[in-house]
Amino acid sequence: MSEAAHPKTHNLPPVIAPVEQEVLDDLKHRFPELDIEYAEFEAALKDYPTELTLKDEEVAAALQDLLGKVKKHKSIIAAHKKSEKGPWSKVVDVLQNFFDTRSKKLDGITEKWGPVHQDYMDKVKAEKQRKAEEEAERLRKKEEDDRKAAEAAEARAAEARKAEEEARRKEEQARADQAKAEEDKRKAQEAAAAAAAEEKRQADARRQRERDEKDRNEESLRAIKRHMKDASRLHEAMAEAGDDAEQADADQLDALIRPGGIISVLAGPIADSHLLDDEQKADVAATREKLAEMRVALHQRLDAKAKRKRAAELKAQEASDAAAAEGRRKKREADDAAAKVATAAREKAEADAAAAEEARKKAVGEGRDAREDARDAVREQKGAVREVKAATISADRAANRADKIEDHLENATDAEIAGTLRGELGTKGSLTRRWTLRIVDEEALRAECGPLGPTFTEDALNGAAYRFMLARISGWSGKERVDGKDVGLPGVTFAYQQGSRIA
């Protein structure tokens, strides 16, 4: 503060107080007898017993005399003290009164306006504490709800595990029944039945059976076409010859086209095959029409007795072919049904178990997150109380700190900004960085999850991708963005994002 602020009103020289050590040395120099007397008292006391109770009258009298000297010495010290202090007492009183008067005036301001400010601060404190308590209560309730949800999910998981065991038992029984039903099948089918538990082998055997059936169909169709050419040639020759037709040609044609004949035997297994393509089906239909035409023509040449015999043979052969076709159809349906039941039971059990386990893990994770949120709320509540206390810092001090921070922030780095105190009341700002994910192709991600992918909910799919990210982000340092297909998870992108948080 400059001298102009407080102009001098007198010409007295400034009061210079003596140095403490100088005063002490002067007193020791002028009053050495005080310490000498004390030393003599201590020396005299060594002659007295250390017990608190005196038993000797002479010793007691000597001690009384010594105590009288001590009392007299104290009065001498008090007199010296009063004498030495005298010149300074009035000066000290003036100094104390000067400053005390002005301090009391400031006390008046504090007494009047301090409660006004404190009332506001109490309201701020109460409001922040109320909000913190409400948030803590909300989080405690959420934690309880999540805990119950976790327990419910755990119960559902137990039920799902029980259902899984039952489904697996039924699947094993179905496999055993299927193996028993296929014992008499050809070697390729026996190999498939023995490996019914292995779905891949079962599918391979099925594809092999279909290829074999297609090959047999093609071979049979080729043979039928060759015989049909022979039958057509004989039929045309007999038609041209009329009544002069050779009986040998008729017998040969009959052997080819009659029910149970060569062409009928070849056509029977493929007539009801479900693996014929459109062209093959058209060939079979054309063959049937041609056979029917030739059979009618040949039938007209027979006498009445032969016709009746031939009609009976035709009816019996048709019934036999129908029964054989029905048997093949039922056998094929039984094989397909057994394979589908075993596969469906296994897939359903695995899907239910996986979904229940996922729900349990998710509920447990949410419960853990809720507990952490509750702990954070308690910490935030304590922090709110500290903030209220910190709000009592003087405005000038806060303003000075804010000015310094603003000056510092102009050229500060990110790391320095992260720890900088901002705001009027010392609010702390910090930078946050974290990895996030975004599903850009849900179908690709579900396909990557295998047979369980289509059964996942969106939350389960996000949760699985999030856990995948947590398990691998330690190896992504120095990167800002990662494409999921580069790390084995197509359909997802991972990004390293920066934000800010004010606490």
C-alpha positions in Angstrom: 0.0 0.0 0.0 1.4 3.4 -0.9 2.0 6.2 1.6 -0.6 8.3 -0.3 -3.3 6.0 1.0 -2.4 6.8 4.6 -0.8 10.3 4.8 1.3 11.0 8.0 -0.3 13.3 10.5 2.8 13.9 12.7 6.5 14.1 12.6 7.3 11.5 15.2 10.0 9.1 14.3 8.8 5.5 13.9 8.8 3.3 17.0 11.5 0.7 16.8 11.0 -2.2 19.2 14.1 -3.8 20.6 15.1 -7.3 19.3 13.8 -10.1 21.6 17.2 -11.6 22.1 18.7 -8.2 23.1 16.0 -7.7 25.7 16.6 -11.2 27.1 20.4 -10.7 27.3 19.9 -7.3 29.0 17.6 -8.8 31.6 20.1 -11.7 32.3 22.9 -9.1 32.7 21.0 -6.8 35.1 19.3 -9.5 37.2 21.8 -12.4 37.5 20.8 -13.0 41.2 17.4 -14.3 40.2 18.9 -17.4 38.5 21.6 -17.7 41.3 18.9 -17.8 44.0 16.9 -20.4 42.1 20.0 -22.6 41.7 20.6 -22.3 45.5 17.0 -23.4 46.1 17.4 -26.5 43.9 20.6 -27.4 45.6 19.0 -27.0 49.1 16.1 -29.2 48.1 18.4 -32.1 47.4 19.0 -32.5 51.1 15.4 -33.2 51.8 13.8 -36.7 51.6 11.9 -37.6 48.4 8.9 -39.0 50.3 5.8 -36.8 50.3 5.3 -37.2 54.1 7.7 -35.6 56.6 8.3 -37.3 59.9 11.0 -35.1 61.4 10.0 -31.8 63.0 13.4 -30.2 62.5 13.5 -31.1 58.8 10.0 -29.7 58.5 11.0 -26.4 60.1 14.0 -26.1 57.8 11.8 -26.7 54.8 9.3 -24.1 56.0 12.2 -21.6 56.2 13.2 -22.4 52.7 9.7 -22.1 51.3 9.5 -18.6 53.0 12.6 -17.6 51.1 11.1 -18.9 47.8 7.9 -16.8 48.4 10.0 -13.7 49.2 12.0 -14.3 46.0 8.8 -14.5 43.9 7.7 -11.1 45.2 11.1 -9.7 44.2 10.7 -11.1 40.7 7.1 -9.6 40.5 8.5 -6.2 41.5 11.2 -6.3 38.9 8.7 -7.4 36.3 6.3 -4.5 37.1 9.2 -2.1 37.0 10.5 -3.3 33.7 7.1 -3.6 32.1 5.9 -0.2 33.2 7.1 2.0 30.3 5.7 -0.4 27.7 2.2 -1.1 29.2 0.6 2.2 28.1 2.1 1.9 24.6 0.7 -1.6 24.3 -2.7 -0.5 25.5 -2.8 2.3 22.8 -1.8 -0.2 20.1 -4.4 -2.8 21.2 -7.2 -0.2 21.5 -6.4 1.2 18.0 -6.7 -2.1 16.3 -9.5 -3.6 18.5 -11.8 -0.6 17.8 -11.5 -1.2 14.0 -11.8 -5.0 14.4 -15.0 -4.6 16.3 -16.5 -2.5 13.5 -15.7 -5.3 11.1 -17.3 -7.8 13.5 -20.5 -5.8 13.2 -20.5 -6.3 9.5 -19.8 -10.0 9.9 -22.5 -10.4 12.6 -25.1 -8.7 10.4 -24.4 -10.2 6.9 -22.7 -13.5 7.9 -26.0 -15.1 8.8 -27.6 -13.9 5.5 -24.9 -15.6 3.5 -24.9 -18.7 5.7 -28.6 -19.0 5.3 -28.2 -19.2 1.5 -25.3 -21.6 1.8 -27.4 -23.8 4.1 -30.2 -23.9 1.5 -27.7 -24.8 -1.2 -26.2 -27.5 0.9 -29.6 -28.9 1.9 -30.8 -29.0 -1.8 -27.7 -30.7 -3.0 -27.8 -33.2 -0.2 -31.5 -33.9 -0.9 -30.8 -34.5 -4.6 -27.9 -36.8 -3.8 -30.0 -38.8 -1.3 -32.8 -39.1 -3.9 -30.3 -40.3 -6.5 -28.8 -42.8 -4.0 -32.3 -44.1 -3.1 -33.1 -44.4 -6.8 -30.0 -46.4 -7.5 -30.5 -48.6 -4.4 -34.0 -49.4 -5.7 -32.6 -50.1 -9.2 -30.0 -52.3 -7.6 -32.7 -54.2 -5.8 -34.8 -54.5 -9.0 -31.7 -55.8 -10.9 -30.9 -58.2 -8.1 -34.4 -59.6 -8.3 -34.1 -59.8 -12.0 -30.8 -61.6 -11.6 -32.4 -64.1 -9.2 -35.3 -64.6 -11.6 -32.9 -65.1 -14.5 -30.9 -67.6 -12.4 -34.1 -69.5 -11.7 -35.0 -69.4 -15.4 -31.5 -70.7 -16.2 -31.9 -73.6 -13.8 -35.2 -74.5 -15.4 -33.5 -74.2 -18.8 -30.7 -76.5 -17.7 -33.3 -79.0 -16.5 -35.1 -78.7 -19.7 -31.8 -79.1 -21.6 -31.1 -82.4 -19.7 -34.6 -83.7 -20.5 -34.2 -82.7 -24.2 -30.8 -84.4 -24.4 -32.3 -87.6 -22.9 -35.1 -87.6 -25.4 -32.5 -86.9 -28.2 -30.4 -89.9 -27.1 -33.5 -92.0 -27.0 -34.5 -90.8 -30.5 -31.0 -91.6 -31.7 -31.2 -95.1 -30.2 -34.6 -95.7 -31.8 -33.3 -94.5 -35.2 -30.2 -96.7 -35.0 -32.4 -99.8 -34.2 -34.8 -99.0 -37.1 -31.9 -98.7 -39.6 -30.1 -101.9 -38.6 -31.2 -103.7 -41.8 -30.4 -100.9 -44.1 -27.6 -101.2 -46.6 -24.1 -100.5 -45.3 -24.1 -96.8 -46.1 -27.3 -96.4 -44.1 -26.0 -98.5 -41.2 -22.9 -96.2 -41.1 -25.2 -93.2 -40.9 -27.4 -94.8 -38.2 -24.3 -95.7 -36.1 -23.3 -92.0 -36.2 -26.8 -90.6 -35.6 -25.3 -88.4 -32.8 -23.1 -86.7 -35.2 -25.4 -84.4 -37.2 -22.8 -83.7 -39.9 -22.3 -87.3 -40.7 -26.0 -87.8 -40.7 -26.4 -85.1 -43.3 -23.5 -86.5 -45.4 -25.1 -89.9 -45.4 -28.4 -88.4 -46.5 -26.8 -86.5 -49.3 -25.0 -89.7 -50.3 -28.3 -91.6 -50.4 -29.8 -89.0 -52.5 -26.9 -89.1 -55.0 -27.2 -92.9 -55.1 -30.9 -92.7 -55.8 -30.4 -90.1 -58.5 -27.7 -92.3 -60.1 -30.1 -95.3 -59.9 -32.9 -93.3 -61.4 -30.7 -92.1 -64.3 -29.4 -95.6 -64.9 -33.0 -97.0 -64.8 -34.3 -94.3 -67.1 -31.5 -95.1 -69.6 -32.3 -98.8 -69.5 -36.1 -98.1 -69.8 -35.4 -95.9 -72.9 -33.5 -98.7 -74.5 -36.2 -101.3 -73.8 -38.9 -98.8 -74.9 -37.2 -98.5 -78.2 -37.2 -102.2 -78.6 -40.9 -102.3 -77.5 -41.8 -99.5 -79.9 -40.1 -101.3 -82.8 -41.9 -104.5 -82.0 -45.2 -102.7 -81.6 -44.9 -100.9 -84.9 -43.9 -104.2 -86.7 -46.9 -106.0 -85.3 -49.2 -103.1 -86.3 -47.9 -103.3 -89.9 -48.2 -107.1 -90.0 -51.7 -107.1 -88.6 -53.1 -110.7 -88.3 -49.9 -112.0 -89.9 -47.7 -110.8 -86.9 -45.3 -113.3 -85.5 -46.2 -114.9 -82.1 -42.6 -114.6 -81.1 -42.7 -110.8 -81.6 -45.9 -110.7 -79.5 -44.3 -112.8 -76.7 -41.2 -110.6 -76.7 -43.3 -107.4 -76.6 -45.4 -108.9 -73.8 -42.3 -109.7 -71.8 -41.2 -106.0 -72.1 -44.4 -104.1 -71.5 -46.7 -106.4 -69.3 -47.1 -105.6 -65.6 -44.2 -107.2 -63.9 -42.3 -107.2 -67.1 -38.8 -105.9 -67.8 -39.9 -102.2 -68.1 -42.3 -102.4 -65.2 -39.6 -103.8 -62.9 -37.2 -101.0 -63.9 -39.9 -98.2 -63.6 -41.3 -99.3 -60.2 -38.5 -97.9 -57.9 -38.3 -94.5 -59.7 -42.1 -94.0 -60.2 -42.5 -92.5 -56.7 -39.0 -91.0 -56.3 -39.1 -87.4 -55.0 -35.6 -86.7 -56.5 -36.7 -86.7 -60.2 -36.3 -83.4 -62.0 -38.9 -82.0 -64.3 -37.4 -83.6 -67.4 -37.2 -87.0 -65.8 -40.8 -86.7 -64.6 -41.9 -85.9 -68.1 -40.0 -89.0 -69.4 -41.7 -91.2 -66.8 -45.1 -89.8 -67.7 -44.5 -90.3 -71.4 -43.3 -93.8 -70.8 -46.5 -94.6 -68.9 -48.7 -93.3 -71.7 -46.7 -95.2 -74.3 -46.9 -98.4 -72.2 -50.6 -98.0 -71.7 -51.1 -97.6 -75.5 -49.0 -100.6 -76.3 -50.7 -102.7 -73.6 -54.1 -101.8 -75.0 -53.1 -102.8 -78.5 -51.5 -106.1 -77.3 -54.5 -106.8 -75.0 -56.8 -106.6 -78.0 -55.0 -109.5 -79.7 -55.6 -111.8 -76.7 -58.6 -114.1 -76.4 -61.1 -113.7 -73.6 -59.5 -116.1 -71.2 -56.1 -114.6 -71.7 -57.6 -111.1 -71.2 -59.0 -112.1 -67.8 -55.8 -113.6 -66.7 -53.9 -110.6 -67.9 -56.3 -108.2 -66.1 -55.8 -110.1 -62.8 -52.0 -110.1 -63.2 -52.2 -106.3 -63.9 -54.3 -105.7 -60.8 -52.0 -107.8 -58.6 -48.9 -106.1 -60.0 -50.4 -102.6 -59.5 -51.3 -103.5 -55.9 -47.8 -104.9 -55.3 -46.2 -101.8 -56.9 -48.4 -99.5 -54.8 -47.5 -101.4 -51.6 -43.8 -101.3 -52.4 -44.0 -97.6 -53.1 -45.9 -96.9 -49.9 -43.4 -98.8 -48.0 -40.5 -96.9 -49.5 -42.4 -93.6 -48.8 -43.1 -94.5 -45.1 -39.5 -95.6 -44.6 -38.1 -92.4 -46.1 -40.5 -90.3 -44.0 -39.6 -92.3 -40.9 -35.9 -91.7 -41.6 -36.4 -88.0 -42.2 -38.7 -87.6 -39.2 -36.2 -89.3 -36.8 -33.3 -87.2 -38.1 -35.4 -84.0 -37.8 -36.6 -84.9 -34.2 -33.0 -85.5 -33.1 -31.7 -82.4 -34.7 -34.6 -80.2 -33.5 -34.3 -81.5 -29.9 -30.6 -80.8 -29.7 -30.8 -77.3 -31.3 -33.7 -76.3 -29.0 -31.9 -77.5 -25.9 -28.7 -75.7 -26.8 -30.6 -72.5 -27.8 -32.6 -72.5 -24.5 -29.5 -73.1 -22.4 -27.5 -70.5 -24.2 -30.3 -67.9 -23.9 -30.9 -68.6 -20.2 -27.2 -68.4 -19.5 -26.9 -65.2 -21.4 -29.8 -63.7 -19.4 -28.3 -64.8 -16.1 -24.9 -63.3 -17.0 -26.6 -60.1 -18.2 -28.7 -59.8 -15.0 -25.6 -60.5 -12.8 -23.7 -57.9 -14.7 -26.5 -55.3 -14.4 -26.7 -56.1 -10.7 -23.0 -55.5 -10.3 -23.3 -52.3 -12.3 -26.2 -51.2 -10.1 -24.1 -51.8 -7.0 -21.3 -49.8 -8.4 -23.7 -47.0 -9.4 -25.0 -47.0 -5.8 -21.4 -46.7 -4.5 -20.8 -43.9 -7.0 -24.0 -42.2 -5.7 -22.7 -42.3 -2.1 -19.4 -40.9 -3.2 -21.2 -38.2 -5.2 -23.2 -37.4 -2.1 -20.1 -37.0 0.0 -18.6 -34.9 -2.8 -21.7 -32.7 -2.8 -21.2 -32.0 0.9 -17.5 -31.2 0.3 -18.6 -28.9 -2.6 -21.0 -27.0 -0.3 -18.2 -26.5 2.2 -15.8 -25.4 -0.6 -18.4 -22.8 -1.6 -17.6 -20.7 1.4 -14.2 -19.7 -0.1 -14.1 -16.0 -0.7 -15.2 -14.6 -4.0 -11.9 -12.7 -4.5 -9.9 -15.9 -4.1 -12.2 -17.8 -6.5 -12.0 -15.0 -9.0 -8.2 -14.9 -8.8 -8.0 -18.7 -9.3 -10.4 -18.5 -12.3 -8.2 -15.8 -13.9 -5.1 -17.9 -13.5 -6.9 -20.9 -14.9 -8.1 -19.0 -18.0 -4.6 -17.7 -18.6 -3.2 -21.2 -18.3 -5.9 -22.8 -20.5 -5.0 -20.6 -23.5 -1.9 -22.6 -24.3 -2.5 -25.7 -22.2 -2.3 -29.3 -23.6 -5.0 -31.9 -23.3 -3.3 -33.5 -20.3 -3.1 -30.2 -18.5 -6.8 -29.4 -19.3 -7.8 -32.8 -17.8 -6.6 -31.7 -14.4 -7.5 -28.0 -14.5 -9.9 -26.5 -11.9 -12.6 -24.4 -13.6 -15.7 -22.4 -12.6 -16.4 -19.9 -9.9 -16.4 -22.5 -7.0 -13.5 -24.7 -8.1 -15.4 -27.2 -10.3 -13.1 -29.9 -11.8 -13.2 -30.8 -15.5 -11.6 -33.9 -16.9 -11.3 -35.5 -20.4 -12.7 -39.0 -20.9 -11.7 -41.5 -23.5 -13.3 -44.9 -24.2 -13.9 -47.5 -26.8 -17.4 -47.8 -28.2 -19.0 -50.1 -30.8 -21.7 -49.8 -33.5 -23.4 -52.7 -35.3 -23.5 -51.8 -39.0 -24.6 -55.1 -40.4 -26.8 -57.1 -38.0 -27.2 -60.0 -40.5 -23.5 -60.5 -40.9 -23.0 -60.4 -37.1 -25.8 -63.0 -36.5 -24.3 -65.3 -39.2 -20.9 -65.1 -37.4 -22.7 -66.3 -34.2 -23.5 -69.6 -35.9 -26.8 -71.5 -35.4 -27.6 -69.5 -32.2 -27.3 -66.1 -34.0 -30.9 -65.8 -35.2 -32.2 -66.5 -31.6 -30.3 -63.6 -30.0 -32.2 -60.4 -29.0 -30.7 -57.0 -29.9 -29.5 -56.6 -26.3 -27.9 -60.0 -26.2 -26.2 -59.3 -29.6 -24.9 -55.9 -28.3 -23.7 -57.5 -25.0 -21.8 -60.3 -26.9 -20.1 -57.7 -29.1 -19.3 -55.5 -26.1 -17.6 -58.5 -24.2 -15.7 -59.3 -27.4 -14.4 -55.7 -27.5 -13.4 -55.8 -23.8 -11.4 -59.0 -24.3 -9.4 -57.4 -27.2 -9.1 -53.6 -26.8 -5.7 -54.1 -24.9 -4.2 -54.9 -28.3 -5.7 -51.9 -30.1 -3.5 -49.2 -28.5 -2.6 -46.4 -30.9 -5.7 -46.9 -33.0 -8.7 -44.7 -33.4 -11.0 -47.1 -35.3 -11.1 -50.9 -35.8 -13.2 -52.7 -38.4 -14.8 -55.8 -36.9 -14.0 -58.0 -39.9 -10.3 -57.3 -39.4 -10.5 -58.8 -35.8 -12.9 -61.7 -36.5 -16.3 -60.0 -35.9 -17.8 -58.8 -39.1 -20.8 -56.4 -39.0 -19.3 -54.2 -36.2 -17.1 -51.2 -36.1 -15.1 -50.1 -33.0 -14.2 -46.5 -32.3 -12.0 -44.7 -29.7 -14.0 -41.6 -28.7 -13.0 -38.6 -26.6 -15.4 -36.6 -24.4 -15.4 -34.4 -21.3 -16.9 -34.7 -17.8 -17.5 -31.9 -15.2 -17.5 -33.1 -11.6 
